[in-house]
Amino acid sequence: MYNLYDYQQRLVDKARLSLSKGSKGVLIVAPPGSGKSIVIAEIARLATQKNGHVLFFVHRQELVNQIRESFEKQSVDMKHTTIMTVGKVVNRLGKLPKPTLIICDESQHSKAKTYMKIFNYYNDIPRLGFSGSPWRMSGEGFDDVYNDMVIGPDVEWLIKNHRLAPYKYYSVTTFNDAKLKKSSTGDYTNNSITEAMKPNLYGDIVKTWKEKASGKRTIVYAHDIKHSKKIAKAFKDAGIPAMHADSKTPKIERDCIMSKFRSGAITVLCNVSLVDEGFSVNECECCIVARPTKSLVFNIQASMRCMRYVPGKIGIIIDHAANYTRFGLPNTPHKWTLKDREKKKKSTNTAVETPIKQCAFCFAVIPAQSKNCPLCGHEVEVVQTEIKVDEKARIEKIESNFKLQADYIVTKKISELKSYEELKAYAKARGYKQGWIYFQAKNKGLIKGAK
């Protein structure tokens, strides 16, 4: 059996206390790598010990297999459990043993229609949700699913108390003044200013890896299959054992690749949306994020894969898309809430490639225009099909005192803004246009050649 750490036992106790006081839904929040599966298994053990029946579901079969192993190790009475993917549960409603407790992992997906169908069917049964990042790109909250939230220790505490590995973070600044072009008037053109601030990929991936993380077991997150295969080939051409896997890789082959990565037979695993949720390899020491993202969930899950605790390990995170400027570093605090976030303007990017596509999380074939997988609830993020790469950009260490864009709120004075990034964040908060940013940056001497 697992011996729970003090903070894990507190999560168990607080969740059970909330249920005993009448809560119908409790969301437990703890960072990736903090041992949520152990907490889940202990709660299931206590429930089945009292002759209760636990229904556990999650969106992917690999995660089902992992939790089954945790249940067995924790001596959960397996005769009183139902462990399935969300799709299988939906298809068997009315045929499964009625549970006394529902447990749902990766609960950031729990607003999906399939999840809600299960919750509504068992509306008289208390439920526990688990998530390392209860956040949705749509801004929707979870207060119609859970009425209470139990929050575990943050990343900084877990690092200081040797429950997560410390890390080094490498990336770039997002503004590339080399792209600025002058017009006939001698001033910079608006188009070149816009181009200089576009999301992009920066730096030579293999060269940077050799400099920052040579020999370390590494997971690479690419933006599409073609890109992932290209990165894997670049590593192999450099004499580094690497393989690619994605949702279309046959299961037997995929399992073999994962096994080789776990054993160390391959050093670099390149993937697309395959190992960012629930995939735990303590030996992983480096994560390379080679895709821009608007998803806080993806950013947290992907970058922290290398922070599973092993004595003496320091995780290396190489962010080639400067995603840290939008979301901060792994130990940047987040204020989680069950309520809706303030809504943002809808994106004008409505491009789709084909009338159907496959969900990268549960592998279901879904309509191409879907914003969420109707089966597992995963939010489908539209990314560029072609990513421009600036291989000459310098990848540098990002210090922990880096300020997130959102930190520069409207109460700051313009005179206090010392960098281009601060001006961008201030303009975003105020709703100012890009021309204002350029004008202020020029006056402050932040743009080369500007007087």
N, C-alpha and C positions, 0 to 999 in steps of 0.2 A: 504493500500500500504506500501511497504518497504520504510524506510528512509535510503538511501545509506550513508555509511561512506565516508569520503573525498577520501580515497584511491580507493574505489569502483567506485566513480564518475569519478575519473581520468582515470581509466581503460576504462570506457564507452566513455569518451571524446577522449582519445587517439586512441581507435579503430575506432571510427566514423571518426575522422580526417584522419586517414590513408586511410580508404575507400574513403573518399571524394577527396583525392589526387590521386586516381587511383589504389590503391592496390587491387588486385583481391583476395588475401588471407591474413588474419591476424591471427596469433596465439597469444592468450592471456594466459599468464602464471601466476598463482597465487597458493600458497601452499594449500593443503587440509585444509578445515575448514575456509578458508578466505572469503567464501561467493560467490563463482563463480555463483551459481544458481541465486542469486539476480542480479548480473551484467548481466547475460544472459536474465533474465526476463525484465530488464529495457531496454536493447537494442531492444528486441522484441516489447516491448510496444511502443517505439519511432518509430520503423519501421511500425508497423500496424497502428499507429496514422496517418501516411501519406499515408494510403491505400495500403501499401506494403503487401506482403504475405511472411511469414517466414516459412521455412522448417527446423525443428529441428529433429536431429536423434542422437541416442546413441546406444550402443551395447546391453543393457539389459532392460527388461520391467520395472523392479523396478525403474530404473533411469528415464525412460519415465514418470512413474506415479509421481515421485517427481518433475520433471520440470513442468508437467502440473499443479500441485498444486501451484508452484511458479508463473507461468504465470497468473493463475486466481487471486492470491492474489495481483499481481502487476497491475491488470486491463488491461491485454493484450486483444486485440480484438480477441477472440478465433475463430471467423468466418474466420479470415485471417491467420490462422496458420495450419500447418500440423506437428503433433508430433508423431513420430513412432520410432521403432527400425530400425536399419540399414537394417536388412533382409527384413522387410516389405516394406521399401522404394524401395529397389532393385527390388522386385517383382512387384512393381506398377509404375515403370518408364513409362512415357507416359500417365498415367492415372491420376496422381496427378495434382492439380493446379500448374502452373508454379510459382516458388518462385521469389521474388526480392532479397531475402537474405537467405543464408544457414548458419545455426549454428550447429556445431558439438561439443558435449561434450566428455570428456575423449579422446582427440585427439591424444594421444600417439598411438592409434590404427588406425589412419587415413591413414596409408600406406597399409592397407589390401586391397585385390582385390575388395571387395564389396564397401568399402568407395571410392576407386578410380573410380569404375564404376559410382557411383553417381556424383562425381566431374567432370568426363569426360562428362557425359551426360549433365550436367548443366555447361558446361565450360565457359559460358558467364555470369554466375551469381556470384557476390562476395560472399565470404565465410569467416566465423569467426570460429576459432577453440579455444577450451578451454582445458587446461591441468594443473595439478599440477606438472607434471613430464614428460616433452616431451623428452623421452629417450626410445630407443629400444635396446634389447640385441644384435641385429644384427649389431648395430652401424650405421644403416641407418639414414640419416637426413630427414628433412621435407621441404627442400627448393623447391621441385617440387610441393608441395601442398600449401605452404604459402610463400609469398615473404616478409613479414614483421612480426616482433615479438614485442609485448607489454608485458613488464615484470612488475608485481606488486611488492609490498614490500616482503622482505624475512621473514623467520620464526622468526628470532631474533627481527626484528622490530615489528612484529605482537604480539609477547609475551610482549615486553616492553610497547606496547600501548594497552594492554588488549583486543586484538582481537583473540588471541590464549592463551590457558592455559599454564603456565610454566610446566615443567616436571622433573621427576627424572628418571634416566636411570640406570638399573642394568644388569650386564652381567659378563663375565669371560674373562680372557686372553686365547688365543687359544692354546698355547703350553702346553702340559701336560707332564712334565718330568718324571712323575711316570711310563709312558709307555716305557721309554728307557731301553733297555736290553744290557748287555755286551756280547761280543763274547769271544772266547778262548784267544784272545790277550789282553783282558782287556778293549778294546775300545767299544764304543756303535756301534751296528749293524746299517747298512743303513736302513734296513726294519723297525727297531724300531723307527728310527728318522722320517721316512715317516709316520708311524702310529701315532706318537705323534703330527703330524701337520695336520691330516685329519680333515675336517669339522665334527662336531659332535653336539650332544645335551648335555648340561651340567646342573647338578642340579636337585633336586626333585621339580617338577612343583608345586604340591599342597603345599608342605612344604614351598617353597619359597614364594608362594602367601600369605600364612598365615602370614609370617614374614614381607613382604613388602606391601601387599595390602589387608589385611583381610577385608572382607565385602564390598569391592568396586565392582561396576558393571564392569565386565571384559569380553573382547573378546579374545579368544584363537585361534591362527592360527597354525594348524597342517599340517604335510606334506602329509598325505593321510587320507582316510576315516577311516580305521582301527585305525590309531593313534589317530584321533580326538575322536572317540567313546571311546577309552581306557582312554583318558584324562578326558572326561566327566564322565565316570564311577568312576574314581579315586576321582573326586571332590564329586560326589554323595555319595560314600562310606565314605567320610569324613564329611558327613552331610551338604554339601553345595549345594544348588539348582543349577543344571547345566543341559544343554541339548546340543545335537549335531544337526547340520544341514549341508547339502551339496547340490550339484546340483541335486542329485538323490532323495532328499527328496520331496515328493509330494507337490505341490504348496500350497494347503490348510494347510497342516501340517507345511510347512515352514513359511507361513504367521502367523500362530498361535504362533510358537516359537519366531518369531521376535517381535510379539506383547507382549508376556510374558516378553521378555527381556527389551523392552522399558518401560513396566509398573513396572518392578522390581520384578515380580513374580519369575523369575529365575535370579540368580546372575552371572553365568558364561555361556557364549555362545561359544561353541567350533565349529569351522567350517573349511572347506577346500575351499579356493579361492571363498568365497561367499560374504563376507562383507568387502573386502579390497578396493573397488572402489565405491564411491558415497553413501555409507551407513553412514548416519549421525544420531548419538544418542548423544545429548549433555550430557546426564547423564553418559555415559561411562567414567569411571575414570582410567581404567587399560587395557593395551594390553599385552598379552603374545605371543611372537613370538617363536614358538616351531618347527621351520624348517629352515634349511640353505637355502639361496637363492643367485642367481647371478643377480637378477633383482633389479635394483635401484628403479623402479616404485613400485614393490611390497613392498619393504622395507619402502619407504616413506609412501605409502598409508596405510599399516598395522600398523606401529608403531605410526602414528599420529591420529589414530581413537579416542584416549582418550584425544586429545588436543583441542576439541571443547570448546569454552570459556564459562565458568560459573563462576561467581564471587566466589573467594575463592578456586576454584578447582586447584589441582596440579595433572597432569597426571602421572601415574606410568607405565613405559615401562620396561618389563622384557624380555630380549633377551637371550634365552637359547641356541642360535646357534652362538653367537658372530658375528652377521652380521655387527655390528658397525665397526669392523676392516676393512671391505671392503668399507663401504659406509659412515661411520661417524655417527653423531648424528642427530636428527631432525633439529637442527639449524645450521648444517654444510653447508656453502655456496656452491652453485652449479652454474657453468657457463653454462647456457643453450644456445644452438645454433641450428640454422636451418640446419646447414651443417652436413655431415657425420662425425662420430668419426673415429679415427684411428682404422683400423681393427685388430682384434686379431686372433690368431690361432684357427681353428675350434676344438671343443671338440671331443674327440675320443669316448665319451659315446653315443652309438647309440642304446642302449637296448630299446626294447618296450615290453610291456606285452601282448597286444592283437592286432589283426589287426584293430580294431576300438576302439574309446574312445569317451567320451562326453566332450565338451568344458565346463569348469567350469564357464564360464561367460555368454554365451548365451544359453548353454545347447544343442547345436547342436551336432549330432553324426558325427564325423569326422574321417578320416584315422589316424591310430595310429602313423604313421611316420610324421604327420604334425608338422611343427615348428610353424605355425601360424594357427589359426582357419580361414578357408576360408570364413566364414560368418561374424564374428564380428571383426576379426583381432587380437584377444588376442594372445600374444606369449605364446606358450606352453613350459613351463620350465620342463626339465627332472630332477627329483629328485630321490634320493635313495629310493628304496622300503622298505628297512630296515634301520632304524637309530639307531646307537649305542648310548646309554645314559650313561653318567658318573654322577650318582646321587649324588656322594660325592663331586663334584666340588663346590667351593665356588662362590656364586653369590654376587657380590659387586657393589657398586655404581660407575658408570663411570662418571668422572668429565668432565666438558665442555671444559677443556684445553687438552683433549685427541687429539692426533695427528693422522690423517688419514694416512693409508699406503702410499697413493699417495703423501703425503706431503714430504716424504723423498726422494727427487729427487737426481739425480746423482751428483749434485753440492756439496753435503755434503761430509765431510771427514769421513773415517772409524773410526777415533778416536773420532768423535762426536756422534757415535751411541752407546747408553747406555743400550739398552734393546734388547731382542730377537726379539720383534715385529719390531723394527727399522732395525735390520739386515735383517729380512725377506723382508721388503719393499724395502730396498736398493738393495738386491739381485734381486728382481723382476724387479726393474728399470734397473739394469745393465745386466740382463739376466744370472746371476750366478746360479749355481746348488746348491742343498740342502747341499751338502758336504761343500761348502764354508761357508754357514750359520753356520753349526755345528762347523767348525774349528774356525771361529771368535768368536762364543759364548763360546767355550771352553777356548780360550785364554783370554777372558774377564772375565771368572769365572761366566758365566751366567747359567751354567748347573750344577746341583748338582752332586757332586762326581768327577767333572772334575778338573784336576790340570794343 
